[in-house]
C-alpha cells in the first residue's frame, strides 16, 4: 500500500495523519493531534506519530503556519524551522513537500462536502470563479482557490499582516490605542486568537464596561485568555447559565465586525464571485451563541460595491481537519503533475 503523510502545523497545535496516496475521500488510516508546547520541534512530533505506524510513507506534505520557500519554512508564532531535505533524510520519505497552511485550507475546498460547510450568505453561486479564504486562528490566514479549464491553483498568503484600516469612530480609537502598544498595527493583531486579548483590554477602557467577576476569576487562573473571552462572550462558561459577559460579548461583536471588513476587502481584491470561505478554530465556537449579522453588515459595507458583495456566497468551514485533508489533496495533485512531467 502506497501511503501519504500529511501534517497541519499551527501555532498552537499540530495534526498529523496517514492517507492512502490514491485515496480521495479524506478518510485517514491514522490521525492524531498534538499540543506544540509539549515538544521541542516538529521532528519530535513526527517521530512520536510515525512510531505508531508500521511503514514509512512514501510522500509527505506539511502545511505550516509560516513563510514557505525553497523547501524550507519558519513558523510565524513558534521558534521552529522546517526543512524538506532534512525530513526526507531523517524519516525516509521519498519526497517531502512544504506548503503554507492556508494553501492547504484552500486546497481542501474542492473536497469539502455540504455537511462540512455552513452558508451564512446565499449570494449567487458562480461556478468556476475565484474563491477566497480567511481563517482566524492563532494567526490570521488568507488565501485563494482558482479553478479554470479543469485545472486548480491554490495559494495561501501573508495577508493577515496587512495594515489595519479602521472604518468607524470606535475602530479609529482602537487603532490609536494599538499604536501606543505596537506599530504597525496589522489585522492579525486584532482578529486572530491573541488579538481577542487586545480587543478585551481596549473595550474595557473605551466602553468603560465593568469586568464580570467570574471572568476576572477565570482569567486569573490561566495563561491563555482566549478561551475565557470566547466562553464569556458566548455564555458557554457563564456563572448564570447561558448569560454572556457584556464585556466579552462586545469583544466578540467587534471581532466579527473587523473580520467582516477584512473578508470583504479580500473578496473585492480577488473578485471572489465563487465565494468567500471562513476557516480557523474560533468561528465554529460562536455558532448558535452569537449572531453573524455584524460580520455580514461589515462584509457588505463597500459603498458602490455593496450590491456586488451581497452576490458573493459566504461559507463557514465546519470541518476541523480541512488543512490536513487539503495537504493530502495538494500532495496527490503534485504527484500526478510530476508523473506527467516525467520528473
Phi and psi in degrees as GROMACS dihedral restraints (atoms count N, CA, C in turn):
[ dihedral_restraints ]
;  ai    aj    ak    al  type     phi  dphi    fc
    3     4     5     6     1   -85.1    20    10
    4     5     6     7     1   125.0    20    10
    6     7     8     9     1  -121.7    20    10
    7     8     9    10     1   161.9    20    10
    9    10    11    12     1  -128.5    20    10
   10    11    12    13     1   131.3    20    10
   12    13    14    15     1   -99.0    20    10
   13    14    15    16     1   128.6    20    10
   15    16    17    18     1  -126.6    20    10
   16    17    18    19     1   147.5    20    10
   18    19    20    21     1  -144.9    20    10
   19    20    21    22     1   142.2    20    10
   21    22    23    24     1  -115.4    20    10
   22    23    24    25     1   104.8    20    10
   24    25    26    27     1  -102.8    20    10
   25    26    27    28     1   102.7    20    10
   27    28    29    30     1   -99.1    20    10
   28    29    30    31     1  -173.4    20    10
   30    31    32    33     1   -77.3    20    10
   31    32    33    34     1   -21.9    20    10
   33    34    35    36     1  -115.6    20    10
   34    35    36    37     1   -43.4    20    10
   36    37    38    39     1  -132.4    20    10
   37    38    39    40     1   162.6    20    10
   39    40    41    42     1  -129.8    20    10
   40    41    42    43     1   134.8    20    10
   42    43    44    45     1  -119.0    20    10
   43    44    45    46     1   129.2    20    10
   45    46    47    48     1  -123.5    20    10
   46    47    48    49     1   149.3    20    10
   48    49    50    51     1  -154.2    20    10
   49    50    51    52     1   158.7    20    10
   51    52    53    54     1  -115.9    20    10
   52    53    54    55     1   131.2    20    10
   54    55    56    57     1  -126.4    20    10
   55    56    57    58     1   161.1    20    10
   57    58    59    60     1   -72.1    20    10
   58    59    60    61     1   137.2    20    10
   60    61    62    63     1   -63.1    20    10
   61    62    63    64     1   -31.4    20    10
   63    64    65    66     1   -93.8    20    10
   64    65    66    67     1     2.5    20    10
   66    67    68    69     1   -73.1    20    10
   67    68    69    70     1   165.8    20    10
   69    70    71    72     1  -149.5    20    10
   70    71    72    73     1     5.2    20    10
   72    73    74    75     1  -103.1    20    10
   73    74    75    76     1     3.9    20    10
   75    76    77    78     1    80.1    20    10
   76    77    78    79     1     7.0    20    10
   78    79    80    81     1   -85.9    20    10
   79    80    81    82     1   126.5    20    10
   81    82    83    84     1   -95.4    20    10
   82    83    84    85     1   155.7    20    10
   84    85    86    87     1   -84.9    20    10
   85    86    87    88     1   -30.0    20    10
   87    88    89    90     1  -155.5    20    10
   88    89    90    91     1   136.7    20    10
   90    91    92    93     1  -150.1    20    10
   91    92    93    94     1   132.3    20    10
   93    94    95    96     1  -146.4    20    10
   94    95    96    97     1   153.2    20    10
   96    97    98    99     1  -116.0    20    10
   97    98    99   100     1   140.3    20    10
   99   100   101   102     1  -128.5    20    10
  100   101   102   103     1   149.0    20    10
  102   103   104   105     1   -90.7    20    10
  103   104   105   106     1   120.3    20    10
  105   106   107   108     1   -60.9    20    10
  106   107   108   109     1   -32.8    20    10
  108   109   110   111     1   -62.6    20    10
  109   110   111   112     1   -16.9    20    10
  111   112   113   114     1   -88.1    20    10
  112   113   114   115     1     0.8    20    10
  114   115   116   117     1  -132.7    20    10
  115   116   117   118     1   160.5    20    10
  117   118   119   120     1   -91.9    20    10
  118   119   120   121     1   -14.2    20    10
  120   121   122   123     1  -178.4    20    10
  121   122   123   124     1   171.0    20    10
  123   124   125   126     1   -67.5    20    10
  124   125   126   127     1   -30.6    20    10
  126   127   128   129     1   -61.1    20    10
  127   128   129   130     1   -38.0    20    10
  129   130   131   132     1   -66.1    20    10
  130   131   132   133     1   -39.4    20    10
  132   133   134   135     1   -65.4    20    10
  133   134   135   136     1   -45.7    20    10
  135   136   137   138     1   -61.1    20    10
  136   137   138   139     1   -40.5    20    10
  138   139   140   141     1   -61.6    20    10
  139   140   141   142     1   -43.8    20    10
  141   142   143   144     1   -60.9    20    10
  142   143   144   145     1   -42.5    20    10
  144   145   146   147     1   -69.2    20    10
  145   146   147   148     1   -49.4    20    10
  147   148   149   150     1   -68.4    20    10
  148   149   150   151     1   -19.3    20    10
  150   151   152   153     1   -63.2    20    10
  151   152   153   154     1   -20.8    20    10
  153   154   155   156     1   -92.2    20    10
  154   155   156   157     1    -2.4    20    10
  156   157   158   159     1  -114.4    20    10
  157   158   159   160     1   137.7    20    10
  159   160   161   162     1   -89.3    20    10
  160   161   162   163     1    12.4    20    10
  162   163   164   165     1  -151.6    20    10
  163   164   165   166     1   161.4    20    10
  165   166   167   168     1   -89.8    20    10
  166   167   168   169     1   119.9    20    10
  168   169   170   171     1   -60.4    20    10
  169   170   171   172     1   142.4    20    10
  171   172   173   174     1   -73.5    20    10
  172   173   174   175     1   -34.9    20    10
  174   175   176   177     1  -124.5    20    10
  175   176   177   178     1   142.5    20    10
  177   178   179   180     1  -129.3    20    10
  178   179   180   181     1   141.8    20    10
  180   181   182   183     1  -136.9    20    10
  181   182   183   184     1   119.1    20    10
  183   184   185   186     1  -111.1    20    10
  184   185   186   187     1   123.3    20    10
  186   187   188   189     1   -94.8    20    10
  187   188   189   190     1   120.1    20    10
  189   190   191   192     1  -119.9    20    10
  190   191   192   193     1   135.9    20    10
  192   193   194   195     1   -81.9    20    10
  193   194   195   196     1    77.8    20    10
  195   196   197   198     1   177.9    20    10
  196   197   198   199     1  -178.0    20    10
  198   199   200   201     1   -78.9    20    10
  199   200   201   202     1   129.2    20    10
  201   202   203   204     1  -118.1    20    10
  202   203   204   205     1   137.8    20    10
  204   205   206   207     1  -175.6    20    10
  205   206   207   208     1   140.5    20    10
  207   208   209   210     1    63.3    20    10
  208   209   210   211     1    30.5    20    10
  210   211   212   213     1    74.7    20    10
  211   212   213   214     1    13.5    20    10
  213   214   215   216     1  -132.4    20    10
  214   215   216   217     1   156.9    20    10
  216   217   218   219     1  -147.5    20    10
  217   218   219   220     1   148.3    20    10
  219   220   221   222     1  -124.1    20    10
  220   221   222   223     1   120.3    20    10
  222   223   224   225     1   -67.4    20    10
  223   224   225   226     1   141.4    20    10
  225   226   227   228     1   -72.8    20    10
  226   227   228   229     1   -41.1    20    10
  228   229   230   231     1  -112.5    20    10
  229   230   231   232     1    18.0    20    10
  231   232   233   234     1  -144.0    20    10
  232   233   234   235     1   147.2    20    10
  234   235   236   237     1   -82.6    20    10
  235   236   237   238     1    52.0    20    10
  237   238   239   240     1  -115.8    20    10
  238   239   240   241     1   140.5    20    10
  240   241   242   243     1  -115.7    20    10
  241   242   243   244     1   148.3    20    10
  243   244   245   246     1  -130.7    20    10
  244   245   246   247     1   136.5    20    10
  246   247   248   249     1  -132.8    20    10
  247   248   249   250     1   120.2    20    10
  249   250   251   252     1   -57.4    20    10
  250   251   252   253     1   -45.3    20    10
  252   253   254   255     1   -65.1    20    10
  253   254   255   256     1   -38.3    20    10
  255   256   257   258     1   -67.0    20    10
  256   257   258   259     1   -36.7    20    10
  258   259   260   261     1   -66.0    20    10
  259   260   261   262     1   -41.3    20    10
  261   262   263   264     1   -60.9    20    10
  262   263   264   265     1   -43.2    20    10
  264   265   266   267     1   -68.2    20    10
  265   266   267   268     1   -42.5    20    10
  267   268   269   270     1   -74.2    20    10
  268   269   270   271     1   -39.2    20    10
  270   271   272   273     1  -108.3    20    10
  271   272   273   274     1    -4.5    20    10
  273   274   275   276     1    81.3    20    10
  274   275   276   277     1    17.8    20    10
  276   277   278   279     1   -67.5    20    10
  277   278   279   280     1   138.7    20    10
  279   280   281   282     1   -71.6    20    10
  280   281   282   283     1   -30.1    20    10
  282   283   284   285     1  -152.6    20    10
  283   284   285   286     1   128.9    20    10
  285   286   287   288     1  -122.3    20    10
  286   287   288   289     1   134.2    20    10
  288   289   290   291     1  -118.1    20    10
  289   290   291   292     1   144.8    20    10
  291   292   293   294     1  -121.7    20    10
  292   293   294   295     1   130.1    20    10
  294   295   296   297     1  -136.6    20    10
  295   296   297   298     1   159.5    20    10
  297   298   299   300     1   -66.8    20    10
  298   299   300   301     1   146.4    20    10
  300   301   302   303     1   -62.4    20    10
  301   302   303   304     1   -31.1    20    10
  303   304   305   306     1   -75.9    20    10
  304   305   306   307     1   -26.5    20    10
  306   307   308   309     1   -60.8    20    10
  307   308   309   310     1   -38.8    20    10
  309   310   311   312     1   -67.5    20    10
  310   311   312   313     1   -45.4    20    10
  312   313   314   315     1   -59.8    20    10
  313   314   315   316     1   -44.6    20    10
  315   316   317   318     1   -60.9    20    10
  316   317   318   319     1   -38.6    20    10
  318   319   320   321     1   -64.8    20    10
  319   320   321   322     1   -25.3    20    10
  321   322   323   324     1   -75.2    20    10
  322   323   324   325     1   -17.3    20    10
  324   325   326   327     1   -59.3    20    10
  325   326   327   328     1   -34.2    20    10
  327   328   329   330     1   -72.8    20    10
  328   329   330   331     1   -12.6    20    10
  330   331   332   333     1  -106.0    20    10
  331   332   333   334     1   -15.5    20    10
  333   334   335   336     1   -70.1    20    10
  334   335   336   337     1   139.0    20    10
  336   337   338   339     1   -99.2    20    10
  337   338   339   340     1   172.5    20    10
  339   340   341   342     1   -57.5    20    10
  340   341   342   343     1   -36.6    20    10
  342   343   344   345     1   -70.2    20    10
  343   344   345   346     1   -15.9    20    10
  345   346   347   348     1   -88.2    20    10
  346   347   348   349     1    -2.9    20    10
  348   349   350   351     1  -130.6    20    10
  349   350   351   352     1   148.8    20    10
  351   352   353   354     1  -122.7    20    10
  352   353   354   355     1   119.9    20    10
  354   355   356   357     1   -82.3    20    10
  355   356   357   358     1   122.8    20    10
  357   358   359   360     1  -108.7    20    10
  358   359   360   361     1    -8.7    20    10
  360   361   362   363     1  -146.6    20    10
  361   362   363   364     1   124.8    20    10
  363   364   365   366     1   -69.1    20    10
  364   365   366   367     1   -47.8    20    10
  366   367   368   369     1    58.9    20    10
  367   368   369   370     1  -155.8    20    10
  369   370   371   372     1  -123.9    20    10
  370   371   372   373     1   113.7    20    10
  372   373   374   375     1   -64.0    20    10
  373   374   375   376     1   121.7    20    10
  375   376   377   378     1  -120.2    20    10
  376   377   378   379     1    88.7    20    10
  378   379   380   381     1   -62.0    20    10
  379   380   381   382     1   145.9    20    10
  381   382   383   384     1    79.5    20    10
  382   383   384   385     1     7.8    20    10
  384   385   386   387     1  -100.1    20    10
  385   386   387   388     1   173.4    20    10
  387   388   389   390     1   -67.5    20    10
  388   389   390   391     1   139.0    20    10
  390   391   392   393     1  -118.1    20    10
  391   392   393   394     1   143.6    20    10
  393   394   395   396     1  -114.4    20    10
  394   395   396   397     1   156.5    20    10
  396   397   398   399     1  -133.2    20    10
  397   398   399   400     1   132.9    20    10
  399   400   401   402     1  -126.8    20    10
  400   401   402   403     1   128.6    20    10
  402   403   404   405     1  -136.3    20    10
  403   404   405   406     1    98.6    20    10
  405   406   407   408     1   -81.1    20    10
  406   407   408   409     1   119.1    20    10
  408   409   410   411     1  -139.2    20    10
  409   410   411   412     1  -131.4    20    10
  411   412   413   414     1   -62.4    20    10
  412   413   414   415     1   -35.6    20    10
  414   415   416   417     1  -120.8    20    10
  415   416   417   418     1  -178.2    20    10
  417   418   419   420     1  -111.0    20    10
  418   419   420   421     1   107.8    20    10
  420   421   422   423     1   -95.3    20    10
  421   422   423   424     1   146.5    20    10
  423   424   425   426     1  -140.9    20    10
  424   425   426   427     1   147.3    20    10
  426   427   428   429     1  -169.7    20    10
  427   428   429   430     1  -172.8    20    10
  429   430   431   432     1  -150.6    20    10
  430   431   432   433     1   160.9    20    10
  432   433   434   435     1  -131.4    20    10
  433   434   435   436     1   124.2    20    10
  435   436   437   438     1  -122.3    20    10
  436   437   438   439     1   128.1    20    10
  438   439   440   441     1  -121.8    20    10
  439   440   441   442     1   121.8    20    10
  441   442   443   444     1  -148.9    20    10
  442   443   444   445     1   127.7    20    10
  444   445   446   447     1    52.8    20    10
  445   446   447   448     1    45.1    20    10
  447   448   449   450     1    65.8    20    10
  448   449   450   451     1    14.2    20    10
  450   451   452   453     1  -111.0    20    10
  451   452   453   454     1   145.3    20    10
  453   454   455   456     1  -120.2    20    10
  454   455   456   457     1   135.1    20    10
  456   457   458   459     1  -129.3    20    10
  457   458   459   460     1   130.0    20    10
  459   460   461   462     1  -127.8    20    10
  460   461   462   463     1   151.3    20    10
  462   463   464   465     1  -159.0    20    10
  463   464   465   466     1   130.5    20    10
  465   466   467   468     1   -88.5    20    10
  466   467   468   469     1   164.0    20    10
  468   469   470   471     1  -140.6    20    10
  469   470   471   472     1  -178.6    20    10
  471   472   473   474     1  -108.9    20    10
  472   473   474   475     1    34.4    20    10
  474   475   476   477     1   -62.0    20    10
  475   476   477   478     1   -22.6    20    10
  477   478   479   480     1   -64.9    20    10
  478   479   480   481     1   -17.2    20    10
  480   481   482   483     1   -93.7    20    10
  481   482   483   484     1     7.6    20    10
  483   484   485   486     1   -71.7    20    10
  484   485   486   487     1   161.8    20    10
  486   487   488   489     1   -67.2    20    10
  487   488   489   490     1   133.8    20    10
  489   490   491   492     1   -66.1    20    10
  490   491   492   493     1   131.4    20    10
  492   493   494   495     1  -116.9    20    10
  493   494   495   496     1   104.1    20    10
  495   496   497   498     1   -66.8    20    10
  496   497   498   499     1   148.6    20    10
  498   499   500   501     1  -120.3    20    10
  499   500   501   502     1    -4.7    20    10
  501   502   503   504     1  -151.9    20    10
  502   503   504   505     1  -178.9    20    10
  504   505   506   507     1   -62.3    20    10
  505   506   507   508     1   -42.2    20    10
  507   508   509   510     1   -61.1    20    10
  508   509   510   511     1   -44.1    20    10
  510   511   512   513     1   -72.2    20    10
  511   512   513   514     1   -30.4    20    10
  513   514   515   516     1   -62.0    20    10
  514   515   516   517     1   -41.6    20    10
  516   517   518   519     1   -65.6    20    10
  517   518   519   520     1   -37.1    20    10
  519   520   521   522     1   -62.4    20    10
  520   521   522   523     1   -44.6    20    10
  522   523   524   525     1   -60.9    20    10
  523   524   525   526     1   -46.1    20    10
  525   526   527   528     1   -61.4    20    10
  526   527   528   529     1   -41.4    20    10
  528   529   530   531     1   -64.5    20    10
  529   530   531   532     1   -42.7    20    10
  531   532   533   534     1   -69.1    20    10
  532   533   534   535     1   -35.0    20    10
  534   535   536   537     1   -64.6    20    10
  535   536   537   538     1   -21.9    20    10
  537   538   539   540     1   -76.3    20    10
  538   539   540   541     1   -17.8    20    10
  540   541   542   543     1   -97.3    20    10
  541   542   543   544     1   -39.6    20    10
  543   544   545   546     1  -164.5    20    10
  544   545   546   547     1   143.8    20    10
  546   547   548   549     1  -135.9    20    10
  547   548   549   550     1   147.7    20    10
  549   550   551   552     1   -71.1    20    10
  550   551   552   553     1   164.4    20    10
  552   553   554   555     1   -98.6    20    10
  553   554   555   556     1   118.0    20    10
  555   556   557   558     1  -103.3    20    10
  556   557   558   559     1   165.2    20    10
  558   559   560   561     1   -61.1    20    10
  559   560   561   562     1   -36.1    20    10
  561   562   563   564     1   -61.6    20    10
  562   563   564   565     1   -29.7    20    10
  564   565   566   567     1   -69.2    20    10
  565   566   567   568     1   -12.4    20    10
  567   568   569   570     1  -119.7    20    10
  568   569   570   571     1   -35.3    20    10
  570   571   572   573     1  -122.5    20    10
  571   572   573   574     1    25.3    20    10
  573   574   575   576     1  -105.6    20    10
  574   575   576   577     1   174.8    20    10
  576   577   578   579     1   -49.3    20    10
  577   578   579   580     1   -56.4    20    10
  579   580   581   582     1   -60.2    20    10
  580   581   582   583     1   -25.0    20    10
  582   583   584   585     1   -64.9    20    10
  583   584   585   586     1   -25.3    20    10
  585   586   587   588     1   -61.5    20    10
  586   587   588   589     1   -33.2    20    10
  588   589   590   591     1   -66.7    20    10
  589   590   591   592     1   -38.8    20    10
  591   592   593   594     1   -63.8    20    10
  592   593   594   595     1   -42.7    20    10
  594   595   596   597     1   -65.5    20    10
  595   596   597   598     1   -36.4    20    10
  597   598   599   600     1   -62.1    20    10
  598   599   600   601     1   -49.5    20    10
  600   601   602   603     1   -64.9    20    10
  601   602   603   604     1   -38.2    20    10
  603   604   605   606     1   -65.5    20    10
  604   605   606   607     1   -50.3    20    10
  606   607   608   609     1   -61.5    20    10
  607   608   609   610     1   -35.1    20    10
  609   610   611   612     1   -61.7    20    10
  610   611   612   613     1   -39.9    20    10
  612   613   614   615     1   -80.5    20    10
  613   614   615   616     1   -44.7    20    10
  615   616   617   618     1   -72.9    20    10
  616   617   618   619     1   -45.4    20    10
  618   619   620   621     1   -92.7    20    10
  619   620   621   622     1    -8.5    20    10
  621   622   623   624     1    54.2    20    10
  622   623   624   625     1    37.4    20    10
  624   625   626   627     1   -83.8    20    10
  625   626   627   628     1   123.6    20    10
  627   628   629   630     1   -66.1    20    10
  628   629   630   631     1   144.9    20    10
  630   631   632   633     1   -72.2    20    10
  631   632   633   634     1   141.4    20    10
  633   634   635   636     1   -74.3    20    10
  634   635   636   637     1   137.1    20    10
  636   637   638   639     1   -58.4    20    10
  637   638   639   640     1   -39.6    20    10
  639   640   641   642     1   -71.8    20    10
  640   641   642   643     1   -25.6    20    10
  642   643   644   645     1   -72.0    20    10
  643   644   645   646     1   -44.9    20    10
  645   646   647   648     1   -58.4    20    10
  646   647   648   649     1   -43.4    20    10
  648   649   650   651     1   -61.7    20    10
  649   650   651   652     1   -43.7    20    10
  651   652   653   654     1   -67.2    20    10
  652   653   654   655     1   -40.1    20    10
  654   655   656   657     1   -64.8    20    10
  655   656   657   658     1   -34.6    20    10
  657   658   659   660     1   -70.2    20    10
  658   659   660   661     1   -14.4    20    10
  660   661   662   663     1  -100.3    20    10
  661   662   663   664     1     1.8    20    10
  663   664   665   666     1  -140.7    20    10
  664   665   666   667     1   154.1    20    10
  666   667   668   669     1   -88.6    20    10
  667   668   669   670     1   -25.4    20    10
  669   670   671   672     1   -98.2    20    10
  670   671   672   673     1   103.6    20    10
  672   673   674   675     1   -77.7    20    10
  673   674   675   676     1   -18.6    20    10
  675   676   677   678     1   -63.3    20    10
  676   677   678   679     1   -50.1    20    10
  678   679   680   681     1   -58.6    20    10
  679   680   681   682     1   -33.8    20    10
  681   682   683   684     1   -67.7    20    10
  682   683   684   685     1   -44.3    20    10
  684   685   686   687     1   -65.4    20    10
  685   686   687   688     1   -43.2    20    10
  687   688   689   690     1   -65.3    20    10
  688   689   690   691     1   -45.3    20    10
  690   691   692   693     1   -63.3    20    10
  691   692   693   694     1   -36.9    20    10
  693   694   695   696     1   -68.9    20    10
  694   695   696   697     1   -38.2    20    10
  696   697   698   699     1   -71.6    20    10
  697   698   699   700     1   -30.6    20    10
  699   700   701   702     1   -90.2    20    10
  700   701   702   703     1   -16.8    20    10
  702   703   704   705     1    83.9    20    10
  703   704   705   706     1     6.6    20    10
  705   706   707   708     1   -77.3    20    10
  706   707   708   709     1   -11.4    20    10
  708   709   710   711     1  -126.1    20    10
  709   710   711   712     1    24.5    20    10
  711   712   713   714     1   -69.2    20    10
  712   713   714   715     1   144.7    20    10
  714   715   716   717     1   -74.6    20    10
  715   716   717   718     1   -11.8    20    10
  717   718   719   720     1  -115.7    20    10
  718   719   720   721     1    50.4    20    10
  720   721   722   723     1    75.7    20    10
  721   722   723   724     1  -115.4    20    10
  723   724   725   726     1  -109.6    20    10
  724   725   726   727     1    22.8    20    10
  726   727   728   729     1   -81.0    20    10
  727   728   729   730     1   120.6    20    10
  729   730   731   732     1   -75.3    20    10
  730   731   732   733     1   157.8    20    10
  732   733   734   735     1   -74.7    20    10
  733   734   735   736     1   126.5    20    10
  735   736   737   738     1   -56.8    20    10
  736   737   738   739     1   -39.5    20    10
  738   739   740   741     1   -68.1    20    10
  739   740   741   742     1   -45.9    20    10
  741   742   743   744     1   -64.4    20    10
  742   743   744   745     1   -36.8    20    10
  744   745   746   747     1   -64.8    20    10
  745   746   747   748     1   -40.6    20    10
  747   748   749   750     1   -64.2    20    10
  748   749   750   751     1   -37.4    20    10
  750   751   752   753     1   -60.0    20    10
  751   752   753   754     1   -46.7    20    10
  753   754   755   756     1   -63.5    20    10
  754   755   756   757     1   -40.7    20    10
  756   757   758   759     1   -63.8    20    10
  757   758   759   760     1   -41.4    20    10
  759   760   761   762     1   -67.1    20    10
  760   761   762   763     1   -41.4    20    10
  762   763   764   765     1   -55.5    20    10
  763   764   765   766     1   -48.9    20    10
  765   766   767   768     1   -67.5    20    10
  766   767   768   769     1   -35.2    20    10
  768   769   770   771     1   -65.0    20    10
  769   770   771   772     1   -46.9    20    10
  771   772   773   774     1   -66.6    20    10
  772   773   774   775     1   -39.9    20    10
  774   775   776   777     1   -62.0    20    10
  775   776   777   778     1   -41.3    20    10
  777   778   779   780     1   -60.9    20    10
  778   779   780   781     1   -42.5    20    10
  780   781   782   783     1   -61.1    20    10
  781   782   783   784     1   -46.5    20    10
  783   784   785   786     1   -71.2    20    10
  784   785   786   787     1   -36.3    20    10
  786   787   788   789     1   -62.9    20    10
  787   788   789   790     1   -38.4    20    10
  789   790   791   792     1   -66.3    20    10
  790   791   792   793     1   -38.5    20    10
  792   793   794   795     1   -58.4    20    10
  793   794   795   796     1   -47.3    20    10
  795   796   797   798     1   -65.4    20    10
  796   797   798   799     1   -40.3    20    10
  798   799   800   801     1   -59.9    20    10
  799   800   801   802     1   -41.2    20    10
  801   802   803   804     1   -66.8    20    10
  802   803   804   805     1   -43.3    20    10
  804   805   806   807     1   -67.5    20    10
  805   806   807   808     1   -32.3    20    10
  807   808   809   810     1   -89.2    20    10
  808   809   810   811     1   -14.6    20    10
  810   811   812   813     1    54.8    20    10
  811   812   813   814     1    54.9    20    10
  813   814   815   816     1   -81.5    20    10
  814   815   816   817     1    65.3    20    10
  816   817   818   819     1   -70.7    20    10
  817   818   819   820     1   -16.2    20    10
  819   820   821   822     1   -77.8    20    10
  820   821   822   823     1   -11.2    20    10
  822   823   824   825     1   124.8    20    10
  823   824   825   826     1   156.2    20    10
  825   826   827   828     1  -111.3    20    10
  826   827   828   829     1   136.5    20    10
  828   829   830   831     1  -119.7    20    10
  829   830   831   832     1   132.7    20    10
  831   832   833   834     1  -106.2    20    10
  832   833   834   835     1   119.5    20    10
  834   835   836   837     1  -113.1    20    10
  835   836   837   838     1  -159.7    20    10
  837   838   839   840     1    86.9    20    10
  838   839   840   841     1   170.3    20    10
  840   841   842   843     1   -95.0    20    10
  841   842   843   844     1    -8.4    20    10
  843   844   845   846     1   -80.2    20    10
  844   845   846   847     1   -48.8    20    10
  846   847   848   849     1   -61.7    20    10
  847   848   849   850     1   -41.8    20    10
  849   850   851   852     1   -59.2    20    10
  850   851   852   853     1   -26.3    20    10
  852   853   854   855     1   -74.0    20    10
  853   854   855   856     1   -13.6    20    10
  855   856   857   858     1   -90.5    20    10
  856   857   858   859     1   -16.3    20    10
  858   859   860   861     1   -58.7    20    10
  859   860   861   862     1   134.8    20    10
  861   862   863   864     1    81.5    20    10
  862   863   864   865     1    -5.7    20    10
  864   865   866   867     1  -121.1    20    10
  865   866   867   868     1   -30.2    20    10
  867   868   869   870     1  -132.2    20    10
  868   869   870   871     1   137.8    20    10
  870   871   872   873     1   -73.8    20    10
  871   872   873   874     1   143.2    20    10
  873   874   875   876     1   -95.1    20    10
  874   875   876   877     1    11.2    20    10
  876   877   878   879     1   -61.1    20    10
  877   878   879   880     1   -39.0    20    10
  879   880   881   882     1   -64.7    20    10
  880   881   882   883     1   -37.7    20    10
  882   883   884   885     1   -60.5    20    10
  883   884   885   886     1   -50.1    20    10
  885   886   887   888     1   -65.9    20    10
  886   887   888   889     1   -36.3    20    10
  888   889   890   891     1   -61.0    20    10
  889   890   891   892     1   -45.4    20    10
  891   892   893   894     1   -70.5    20    10
  892   893   894   895     1   -36.6    20    10
  894   895   896   897     1   -59.9    20    10
  895   896   897   898     1   -40.7    20    10
  897   898   899   900     1   -84.6    20    10
  898   899   900   901     1   -17.0    20    10
  900   901   902   903     1   -76.5    20    10
  901   902   903   904     1    73.0    20    10
  903   904   905   906     1  -125.8    20    10
  904   905   906   907     1    36.5    20    10
  906   907   908   909     1    58.6    20    10
  907   908   909   910     1  -122.5    20    10
  909   910   911   912     1   -63.0    20    10
  910   911   912   913     1   -19.5    20    10
  912   913   914   915     1   -94.9    20    10
  913   914   915   916     1     6.6    20    10
  915   916   917   918     1   -59.1    20    10
  916   917   918   919     1   -39.5    20    10
  918   919   920   921     1   -64.1    20    10
  919   920   921   922     1   -41.1    20    10
  921   922   923   924     1   -60.8    20    10
  922   923   924   925     1   -41.3    20    10
  924   925   926   927     1   -64.0    20    10
  925   926   927   928     1   -34.3    20    10
  927   928   929   930     1   -69.7    20    10
  928   929   930   931     1   -19.0    20    10
  930   931   932   933     1   -87.0    20    10
  931   932   933   934     1    -6.7    20    10
  933   934   935   936     1   -88.9    20    10
  934   935   936   937     1   119.5    20    10
  936   937   938   939     1   -64.5    20    10
  937   938   939   940     1   143.2    20    10
  939   940   941   942     1  -126.1    20    10
  940   941   942   943     1   128.8    20    10
  942   943   944   945     1  -125.5    20    10
  943   944   945   946     1   145.1    20    10
  945   946   947   948     1  -101.9    20    10
  946   947   948   949     1   124.6    20    10
  948   949   950   951     1   -78.3    20    10
  949   950   951   952     1   118.2    20    10
  951   952   953   954     1   -91.8    20    10
  952   953   954   955     1   -24.3    20    10
  954   955   956   957     1   -72.1    20    10
  955   956   957   958     1   121.4    20    10
  957   958   959   960     1   -71.9    20    10
  958   959   960   961     1   -26.5    20    10
  960   961   962   963     1  -103.6    20    10
  961   962   963   964     1    32.1    20    10
  963   964   965   966     1   -58.5    20    10
  964   965   966   967     1   -43.2    20    10
  966   967   968   969     1   -64.1    20    10
  967   968   969   970     1   -33.8    20    10
  969   970   971   972     1   -68.7    20    10
  970   971   972   973     1   -49.3    20    10
  972   973   974   975     1   -69.5    20    10
  973   974   975   976     1   -27.0    20    10
  975   976   977   978     1   -67.9    20    10
  976   977   978   979     1   -38.8    20    10
  978   979   980   981     1   -62.9    20    10
  979   980   981   982     1   -40.6    20    10
  981   982   983   984     1   -64.7    20    10
  982   983   984   985     1   -42.9    20    10
  984   985   986   987     1   -62.2    20    10
  985   986   987   988     1   -43.4    20    10
  987   988   989   990     1   -60.5    20    10
  988   989   990   991     1   -44.6    20    10
  990   991   992   993     1   -63.9    20    10
  991   992   993   994     1   -41.8    20    10
  993   994   995   996     1   -62.0    20    10
  994   995   996   997     1   -44.4    20    10
  996   997   998   999     1   -64.9    20    10
  997   998   999  1000     1   -37.2    20    10
  999  1000  1001  1002     1   -65.9    20    10
 1000  1001  1002  1003     1   -39.5    20    10
 1002  1003  1004  1005     1   -67.3    20    10
 1003  1004  1005  1006     1   -38.9    20    10
 1005  1006  1007  1008     1   -62.9    20    10
 1006  1007  1008  1009     1   -44.1    20    10
 1008  1009  1010  1011     1   -61.9    20    10
 1009  1010  1011  1012     1   -43.3    20    10
 1011  1012  1013  1014     1   -66.4    20    10
 1012  1013  1014  1015     1   -34.1    20    10
 1014  1015  1016  1017     1   -68.5    20    10
 1015  1016  1017  1018     1   -36.2    20    10
 1017  1018  1019  1020     1   -69.7    20    10
 1018  1019  1020  1021     1   -34.7    20    10
 1020  1021  1022  1023     1   -79.0    20    10
 1021  1022  1023  1024     1   -10.9    20    10
 1023  1024  1025  1026     1    76.2    20    10
 1024  1025  1026  1027     1    21.0    20    10
